Amino acid sequence: MATNLEKKDTDLFTVIRERQSIRSYDPNWQISEQEIKEMIGEAVFAPSSSNLQPWRFLVIQDPALKEKLLPIANNQKMVVEASATIVLLGDTEAYKQADKIYKSAIEAGLPEEYVPRVKEIYSKLSPEAIRGIALVDGGLVAMQLMLVAKARGYDTVPMGGFSAEKLIEEFNIPANYVPVMLIPVGKAAAPGFPKTRLTVDEVTFWNQIK
């Protein structure tokens, strides 16, 4: 059983260009729990709104739970073939941990009055606004996680094709957690589709939208 792939000595720009969305994985390739923890530990250096870090990670490695996830993910085989599928969630009550989050920042010089102000602002936001923040911050950490995985020689695919309602029900997801996406991670069994992109000129406006 393959495991412990060595980190690649690869620069950021190469990682960005080589990362693909992989839809077929070697089911015999296993990534250790320790290395998954390391990858998440690197990913969470991503920025977040007010540094509240609302991302939460449910790592599915158990074969029986992968099978349970399969119909929720519209029977997309990646979730059972990959070494693990990371269920990325956004905590809509992350602001309640502001004291814990800001403790070290205050010790480093952050004004103490910043904490109650943040908690007050977030506690008054609408559920839709809070959800939107959790989804945006989830996207930031997801991209960082996929780049971290690629830098270590692994492959991923961001998945939005799943039933959030069934996921919440079958995996007993707390009400304050918003499903963001599924991210299978493992070793590719086949390459992804050729990567093509619109040109910069096609997607960029300067000073005004024409």
C-alpha positions as CSV (number, residue, x, y, z in Angstrom):
1,M,0.0,0.0,0.0
2,A,1.6,3.2,-1.2
3,T,2.0,6.1,1.3
4,N,4.3,8.9,2.4
5,L,5.0,10.5,-0.9
6,E,8.0,12.9,-0.6
7,K,7.3,16.6,-0.8
8,K,8.1,18.0,-4.2
9,D,10.7,20.8,-4.5
10,T,8.5,22.9,-6.7
11,D,8.0,26.6,-6.9
12,L,4.6,28.2,-6.5
13,F,4.1,29.1,-10.2
14,T,4.8,25.5,-11.3
15,V,2.3,24.2,-8.7
16,I,-0.4,26.6,-9.9
17,R,0.1,25.5,-13.5
18,E,0.4,21.8,-12.8
19,R,-2.7,21.5,-10.5
20,Q,-5.6,19.9,-12.2
21,S,-9.0,18.8,-11.1
22,I,-8.6,15.0,-11.0
23,R,-11.6,12.7,-11.3
24,S,-9.9,9.3,-11.1
25,Y,-7.8,8.2,-8.2
26,D,-5.6,5.2,-7.2
27,P,-7.7,3.5,-4.5
28,N,-4.6,1.8,-3.1
29,W,-2.8,5.0,-2.3
30,Q,-3.2,6.0,1.3
31,I,-2.3,9.4,2.9
32,S,-1.6,9.2,6.6
33,E,-3.8,11.1,9.1
34,Q,-0.6,12.9,10.2
35,E,0.1,14.2,6.7
36,I,-3.5,15.3,6.2
37,K,-3.2,17.2,9.4
38,E,0.0,18.9,8.1
39,M,-1.7,19.9,4.9
40,I,-4.7,21.4,6.7
41,G,-2.2,23.1,9.1
42,E,-0.6,24.8,6.0
43,A,-3.9,25.6,4.4
44,V,-5.3,27.5,7.4
45,F,-2.7,30.2,6.9
46,A,-5.2,31.5,4.3
47,P,-6.8,34.9,5.0
48,S,-10.3,35.2,6.4
49,S,-12.8,37.9,7.3
50,S,-11.6,39.6,10.5
51,N,-9.3,36.6,10.9
52,L,-12.2,34.6,12.4
53,Q,-11.1,31.5,10.5
54,P,-14.6,30.0,10.0
55,W,-13.4,26.9,8.1
56,R,-14.0,23.5,9.6
57,F,-12.8,20.2,8.1
58,L,-14.5,16.8,8.3
59,V,-12.0,14.2,6.9
60,I,-13.6,11.1,5.6
61,Q,-11.2,8.1,5.3
62,D,-13.2,5.2,6.6
63,P,-14.3,3.0,3.6
64,A,-17.8,2.6,5.0
65,L,-18.3,6.3,5.4
66,K,-16.9,6.9,1.9
67,E,-19.7,4.6,0.6
68,K,-22.2,6.5,2.7
69,L,-20.9,9.7,1.1
70,L,-21.1,8.3,-2.4
71,P,-24.9,8.8,-3.1
72,I,-24.7,12.2,-1.4
73,A,-22.1,13.2,-4.0
74,N,-24.3,12.0,-6.9
75,N,-22.4,8.7,-7.1
76,Q,-19.2,10.5,-8.2
77,K,-16.5,7.8,-7.7
78,M,-13.8,10.2,-6.6
79,V,-15.1,10.3,-3.0
80,V,-14.5,6.5,-2.6
81,E,-11.3,6.2,-4.7
82,A,-9.4,9.1,-3.2
83,S,-7.3,8.5,0.0
84,A,-9.7,10.9,1.8
85,T,-12.5,13.3,1.0
86,I,-12.4,16.5,3.0
87,V,-15.8,18.0,3.7
88,L,-15.2,21.7,4.0
89,L,-17.6,23.5,6.2
90,G,-18.1,27.1,7.2
91,D,-18.9,28.0,10.8
92,T,-21.5,30.8,10.9
93,E,-20.9,31.2,14.6
94,A,-17.1,31.6,14.3
95,Y,-17.3,35.1,15.8
96,K,-18.2,33.5,19.1
97,Q,-14.5,32.4,19.3
98,A,-13.2,35.9,18.9
99,D,-11.7,36.1,22.4
100,K,-9.7,32.9,21.8
101,I,-8.6,33.9,18.3
102,Y,-7.5,37.4,19.3
103,K,-5.8,36.5,22.6
104,S,-2.4,36.1,21.0
105,A,-3.0,39.0,18.7
106,I,-3.7,41.3,21.6
107,E,-0.5,40.1,23.3
108,A,1.3,41.1,20.1
109,G,-0.3,44.6,20.2
110,L,-3.8,44.4,18.7
111,P,-6.1,46.9,20.6
112,E,-8.3,45.1,23.0
113,E,-11.4,47.1,22.0
114,Y,-11.2,45.4,18.6
115,V,-12.6,42.2,20.0
116,P,-16.0,43.4,21.3
117,R,-16.4,45.5,18.2
118,V,-16.0,42.5,16.0
119,K,-18.4,40.3,18.0
120,E,-21.0,43.1,18.0
121,I,-20.7,43.6,14.2
122,Y,-21.0,39.9,13.4
123,S,-23.7,39.2,15.9
124,K,-25.9,41.7,14.1
125,L,-25.3,40.5,10.6
126,S,-28.1,38.7,8.7
127,P,-27.9,34.9,8.3
128,E,-27.4,35.5,4.6
129,A,-24.5,37.8,5.2
130,I,-22.9,35.4,7.6
131,R,-23.4,32.5,5.2
132,G,-21.8,34.5,2.4
133,I,-18.7,35.3,4.5
134,A,-18.3,31.6,5.4
135,L,-18.5,30.6,1.8
136,V,-16.0,33.2,0.6
137,D,-13.5,32.3,3.4
138,G,-14.1,28.6,2.6
139,G,-13.1,29.3,-1.0
140,L,-9.9,30.9,0.1
141,V,-8.8,28.0,2.4
142,A,-10.0,25.4,-0.2
143,M,-7.7,26.9,-2.9
144,Q,-4.8,27.0,-0.5
145,L,-5.4,23.4,0.5
146,M,-5.4,22.2,-3.1
147,L,-2.2,24.0,-3.8
148,V,-0.6,22.6,-0.7
149,A,-1.7,19.1,-1.7
150,K,-0.2,19.6,-5.2
151,A,3.1,20.9,-3.8
152,R,3.3,17.6,-1.8
153,G,2.6,15.6,-5.0
154,Y,-1.0,14.8,-4.4
155,D,-4.1,15.6,-6.4
156,T,-7.5,17.1,-5.6
157,V,-10.8,18.2,-7.1
158,P,-13.2,20.8,-5.7
159,M,-16.7,19.3,-5.7
160,G,-19.9,21.3,-5.6
161,G,-22.0,18.5,-7.0
162,F,-23.5,17.1,-3.8
163,S,-26.6,17.4,-1.7
164,A,-25.9,19.7,1.2
165,E,-29.2,18.7,2.8
166,K,-28.4,15.0,2.7
167,L,-24.8,15.6,3.9
168,I,-26.1,17.5,6.9
169,E,-28.6,14.8,7.7
170,E,-26.4,11.7,7.2
171,F,-23.3,13.1,8.9
172,N,-25.1,15.0,11.7
173,I,-23.6,18.3,10.7
174,P,-24.5,21.0,13.3
175,A,-26.9,23.7,12.3
176,N,-24.2,26.5,12.4
177,Y,-22.0,24.7,9.9
178,V,-22.6,25.5,6.2
179,P,-21.3,22.9,3.6
180,V,-18.9,24.7,1.2
181,M,-17.5,21.9,-0.9
182,L,-16.1,18.4,-1.0
183,I,-12.3,18.0,-1.7
184,P,-11.1,14.5,-2.5
185,V,-7.4,14.2,-2.1
186,G,-5.1,11.3,-3.3
187,K,-3.0,10.1,-6.1
188,A,-4.3,10.5,-9.7
189,A,-5.0,7.3,-11.6
190,A,-5.5,9.3,-14.8
191,P,-4.7,12.9,-15.8
192,G,-7.3,15.6,-15.7
193,F,-8.7,17.3,-18.7
194,P,-6.4,19.7,-20.6
195,K,-6.3,23.1,-18.8
196,T,-7.5,26.0,-20.9
197,R,-8.3,29.5,-19.8
198,L,-9.7,32.7,-21.1
199,T,-7.1,35.3,-21.7
200,V,-6.4,38.0,-19.2
201,D,-7.7,40.6,-21.7
202,E,-11.0,38.6,-21.8
203,V,-11.6,38.7,-18.1
204,T,-10.0,42.0,-17.0
205,F,-11.4,45.5,-17.0
206,W,-9.3,48.6,-16.2
207,N,-11.0,51.3,-14.2
208,Q,-14.5,50.7,-15.5
209,I,-16.5,47.9,-17.0
210,K,-17.1,48.5,-20.7
